[in-house]
Amino acid sequence: MTSSKQPTPTKDTEPDPQTTIAIQTEPLEQTILWLLEGVRLADIKTALAKAYPSTDADTLIQAVAGEFEKSADADGLVLLGWCLEAYRELYRRSVEIGDFPAAMRAVKELMVYSVKCLQARDQDD
């Protein structure tokens, strides 16, 4: 969180991102979401103490680190497939909302990857 305001955990569906951190799920999943959203560790610890007072923040953050480590151990082809599907979804949503520059960036990235794959295949033949 870039704001100097202290975040307050809330179960609101539309919190003010400058003053609150939304609580959406269980402590482990919520901590993962906060980290992925870029919330500072100190703000996460404060929010955890308020939202989940019986949870030890340091132990929970270590559990999150373990989850990230498991994710990093994924098969390369699985990660590649996920990336391609993510680009496809970004392209679809961009076209849906009329953000054609973003759609073109997704197409360009996929094209660059496709060319590299074709070149690698040609070298193997």
Buried (B, 14 or more C-beta within 10 A) or exposed (E): BEEEEEBBBBEEEEBEBEEBBBBEEEBBEBBBBBBEEEBBEEBBBBBBEBBBEEBEBEEBBEBBEEEEEEEEEEEEEEEEEEEBEEBEEBBEEBBEEEEEEBBEBBEEBBEEBEEEEEEEEEEEE
